[in-house]
């Protein structure tokens, strides 16, 4: 954009896409609110060094570089602006006065400034965080397209598993013995489910990412969406690590089965009644939270979905295309489809019901199963907490001698592993090293765990020493072998 174009925009005055800020020596917080509002609405121009009436004041020349640096740093800080934005202030000069111009494009996601949501209304930046209706509309406006509808015109039916499509076809009998998919061939079934679409760029048809996730070969899935993963963890006895774990990287149908099998292996299924009928409350709860995790996950995110079974709760979380924030209320909750194509297939094959029913069913069966109340927390990460009674994870009967022997063996193995890591740290610290350098060397990301498990015991036993002993928490601290 040249100076004439910039000057013409300033001459036009403030409007829903133009905002003036004085900011002569520092960037005020309302600058970031305007950036957030523009990103959430239609985009716009922010000018620093200009009065509200369009008069050009100019920025103190000694502060130009500082303002640029402060702005770029702030909008890339997730605590200030989320998601972080990549914007560059451009400097212009008019009549010897220097200003900064920031162009903010309309964002594809809802932006938040210091945790608050701003929207543009005429010439004002409005905080709509506490207005549920406006926030809902904003999210709905941002989510006109779905990531899983991405088309791969270069791939044909050969990248899908025909046995999985046949499995889905047979599973539709749970819904109807005369389901139309039973008479369709594989391609017709995919078209019926909305899994073959037109790519608007190439003008060619192709299978979608949803089809690959549902029916794709594992190699195809990893090629199309390498971040796809589900982490299943059972943590009741060994609270520092886990008692059992399975990382699942496969299609959604097999993922559902493996997640369900893992959870059933570790959760008891007591006899309960729903009215006069015996039901498996455990299986009903698992069906809802597993299908929710798979069908409504934001697959564009690299965040690893997980389900953790602990002594007093099941904790599940997955990336989410959110329509609000906070704990969901059963009475006021408004369901919104996150991945309609995947949800449709799940409904047709009996792994899910109509949108919104899962939350009600989970409330109902959690009351029966544990007497507690589940929690659903909406955000960029969707979290589900199912309270458990201690009997849910309790193993009946005394431990056999083999089990005791296995426990002792595991304890010995853990200790041997810890000793080996400790020796590795001591060898590495022949010359002074920082804590981060040590963590990287031994392959640990959790500095707190590494410090508690290895660094502190080595310091206490005088095998490792501080390089700045008088200030243990110094940022210049290093560790060296004695």
Secondary structure, DSSP 8 states (H G I E B T S, - for coil): --HHHHHHHHHT--BTTEEEE--SSS--HHHHHHHHHHHHTT-EEEEESB-TTS-B----GGGHHHHHHHHHHHHT-TTTEES------EEEEETTEEEEEEEE---SS--EETTB-EEEETTEEEE-TT-HHHHHHHHHHHTSS-GGG-EETT--GGGB-HHHHHHHHHHGGGT-TT-GGGGS-HHHHHHHTT-EEEETTTTEEEEEHHHHHHHB-HHHHHHH-TT--EEEEEESS-SSS-SEEEEE-S-HHHHHHHHHHHHHHHS----EEETTEEE-HHHHHHHHHHHHHHHS--TTS---EEEEEESSEEEEEEE---SS-EE--TTT-----SSHHHHHHHHHTTS--STTHHHHHHHHHHHHHTS---EEEESSEEEEEEE--GGGS---S---HHHHHHHHHHHHHHHHHHHHHHHHHHHHTTS-B-HHHHHHHHT---HHHHIIIIIHHHHHTTSEEESSTT-TT-TT--EEE-
